[in-house]
Amino acid sequence: MPDIIRFVLSNAAYGFVVGLACAGVLFFADVGGIRSLVLASDIGPAVFALFTFKMGLTCAAAQIGFACFGNGADQDRT
């Protein structure tokens, strides 16, 4: 596998895991009453799945952006 593909996929996976963790914390802490709303709804599992997936995608995209733009930050510029 080319290095760039491995670079993007590894950073996307890391960001997705961070997004899942953030979604879990938001759900567990009941921020904004989200857990109460999801548990009270008849389509709660679908809403929770969509919420966690979208949080994962958002954090994965952000992590790829940080990794790409910060890739050359540690190089000596003389």
Secondary structure, DSSP 4 states (H G I P E B T S, - for coil): --HHHHHHHHHHHHHHHHHHHHHHHHHHHTGGGHHHHHHHSTTHHHHHHHHHHHHHHHHHHHHHHHHHHTTTTTS---
